[in-house]
Every structure is written in C-alpha cells, then in structure tokens.
Amino acid sequence: MPGGLVDQGEYISKAAEREVFEETGIKAKFHSILSFREKLEYKYGQPDMYFTCLLKPETFEINIDPQEIKAAKWMKVVWG
C-alpha cells in the first residue's frame, strides 16, 4: 500500500494523491479518510499519525518507482 509523509503546508488529501502517483504512476482523486491512528512515541521519541485514505483512480496502468515501492497490483476490496 503506498504511503509517505505529508509535506509542510500540504493537505492530507493532496499528500495521498501525490504519494500514490509517485509510487505507482496512478493518478487518483482523494475521496475520504477511512481510518487513522496516532502513536505518541513512534521513532526517535517523535509522535506519528497514520491515515488510511480512499481514492478513486483516474488512470489504471501501474508503473512503480522501484526506489519507492517493491511491488504493486490491483486487488479486489471486499466490504462487510
């Protein structure tokens, strides 16, 4: 699952779209936040917040950046 950091001054929605594109080559539009978690002492004693977001793809061809992600593939999501 693509992931990364939010740049200073960047909205979570734009960060999610950017990270998906950088790692997979897929253009997608942010839809909503599905979940989030907070750890007060994550790495080096620093806090961390992690968001899982739902995006709608606008392109479908995967073109991974091997420096960013090891592999990517489309998977069916089962709700309920």
N, C-alpha and C positions, 0 to 999 in steps of 0.2 A: 504494500500500500504506500503510495507516495507520501512523503512528509518532509517537513523542514521548518525553518524559522520564519517568523514574521519580521520583516524589516521595520526599522524605526519609522513610525508615522503611517504604516501600512495597515489597512483594514484586514481582518481575518479572511473575509470573502475574497479579496484580491490576492492575498497570500496563497490561499488554497488553489485558486485558478493558476497562479504563476508556478507553484510547485508541481502541480500535475503536468503542466506543459513542459517545464524544464526537464522532468524525469521521464516522461512518456511520449512527448510530442503531441499529445492530445489536447485540443482546445476545448474547454468546458466552462460552463457558467455556473456560478455558485447558486444553490437553491436554499440550503438551510444548514444549521448546526444540528447534528444528530446527538452528540454527547460531548462531554468534556470532563477532564479530571485535573486535579491540582496536587502537586507534591511540594511540600514546603522545603525539603532539603533533597534536591534531586542530584545534581552533580556539583561537586566543589562547594557544597553547602548552599547552593543557589536554588530558589524556587523555580518551578516549571508548571506551565499549564499546557495541556494537550487537547486539541479539538479534533473531533471526527466530523467531517462535513459531507453533505450530499451535493454533488454537482451533476449537471446534465451535459453529456458530451455533445459537442458540435462537430467534431471530427472523430473518426474511429480507428484510423491506422496508427498502430503503436510503433514508435521509433524511440527506443530507450537511449538514454545517455549512460553508458557503462561506468562513468565516473560517479554517477548519482545513485543508480539502482541496478541491482543484479539481473532482474528479470521482470517482465510484466505480461499479463494476459487478461483477457476479458473473462469474467466469471459471472454466472447467474446468481443473483441475490434472492434468497428465499425469505419472505416476511412472514412473521406469525409464529 
